[in-house]
Amino acid sequence: MLKTTPFTEVHKALGAKMAEFAGFEMPIQYPTGINQEHMIVREGVGVFDVSHMGEFWVKGENALDFLQYITTNDLSVIAAGKAQYTCMPNGKGGIVDDLIIYKYSTTKYLMVVNAGNIDKDWAWVNKIKDESLKFKDADIRLENASDRYGQLAVQGPKATELLQLLTDADLKSIDYYAFREWSFAGVPGVILSNTGYTGAGGFELYFPAEKGKQIWDALFEVGKSFGLAPIGLGARDSLRLEKWYCLYGHDIDDTTSPLEAGLGWITKLDAKDFIDRDYLKQQKAEGVKRKLVHFECQERAIPRNGYEICNAAGEIIGNVTSGIMLPNTKVGIGMGYVQTPYAKKGETIYIKIREKLVPAKEV
C-alpha cells in the first residue's frame, strides 16, 4: 500500500495526476500541465508537496564527530542556523544518499534525506553507529522523525514576498542555506529554510504533519494575489534539471563516486577523516574514468534516462541519466556519464535515439 502525505486528498481534489514515487502516492502534475507549472515557478511562485522527504535527528556530545565521519563535506565550518549540502559515501566508492544537514548546535543536527532512501539511510546510519569502533560508548542519539513532519517548498521569485505575509520572521535576513524556527501561519516552531531544488529562490517549510492543512490553506489564501499554484513532481524534475541539480537514483547512486558526479566541491579530502576518504583520494590522484556532463541537443529531441551516448564514430562512450525538453526554449537537455576524454565543455557527443545519432553539445 502506498504511503500518503498530509496533502494527498488535497491533490486529488485539485485534479492532480497521481502516481507512485518512492513508495508514496504523489502528484505528478495538475490540470495546468508540466510546462505551465515550470514557468509559474520560474516567473512567479509555486508550492510543492515534499512531505515524502525523510528527517533524522542526530543529537549528543559526539553528534558532530559522527556526522563528520559519515559525510564528505566539512560540517565544522558552518555556524548554528546554517545548512549544508553533502553526501554519504557507502564504503565502496559509491553514494548512499545526498542530503542537507541543518546545524542547531554542536550537539543537535537535522538530516534531511531523499524519500526513496529513508529506510536505507536509517539502516546505514545505525549500522555505522553500532558497528564502528570509533563510536563505541559515544554519546550519539538518533531519531527517525520522518513520519511526524510535513514539508512544503514554496519556490519562485515571488516566494519570499508571499511568505513574509504569514510570519513576522524577517525572511530577507535568512541567508541562502540558512534557516530559522519561527511561527508561521499561526503554527509555532516551523522551520523556515532558505534552500530549494529549483534555482528559482524561495523557502522550504517543515512543520508537524497534523498542521499541514492549516498551512496549506493559509498559503493559498494570501497567495491568490500572487498567482500561487500547486506544482507537481514533473515540473520539479524539469526545474532541477534546468539548473543541473543531481537526482539520486538517476545521476548519482550506489555505483557513482562524488568525484565522478562533479561533487568534488562537497568532498573535503584534506579537512577530516571520513568513510571512503582514502579511496577517493586515490581516485582523485589517478583520475576518474568517467564524468557526469551536461548537454544540449542540437536537434529537436528528448534525451531520456538510459539512452546510449556515442562518439562521432558511433562507439558507445556513456549513457544518459536524466533528460527533458525545456518548456520555454523547447531544447532537449540532459545529464549523463561519458568516458573522461570526452568530458569537455563544447565537446560534441551523440545521443542514440531510436537508432539515430542526435548531436549534442556539452555545456
Secondary structure, DSSP 8 states (H G I E B T S, - for coil): --B--TTHHHHHHTT-EEEEETTEEEEEE-TT-HHHHHHHHHHS-EEEE-TTSEEEEEESTTHHHHHHHH-SS-GGGS-TTBEEEEEEE-SSSSEEEEEEEEEEETTEEEEEE-GGGHHHHHHHHHHHHHH-GGGTT---EEEE-GGGEEEEEEESTTHHHHHHTT--S-GGGS-TTBEEEEEETTEEEEEEE---SSSS-EEEEEEEGGGHHHHHHHHHHHGGGGT-EEE-HHHHHHHHHHTT---BTTTB-TT--TTTTT-GGG--TTT---TTHHHHHHHHHH--SEEEEEEEESSS----TT-EEE-TTS-EEEEEEEEEE-TTT--EEEEEEEEGGG--TT-EEEEEETTEEEEEEE-
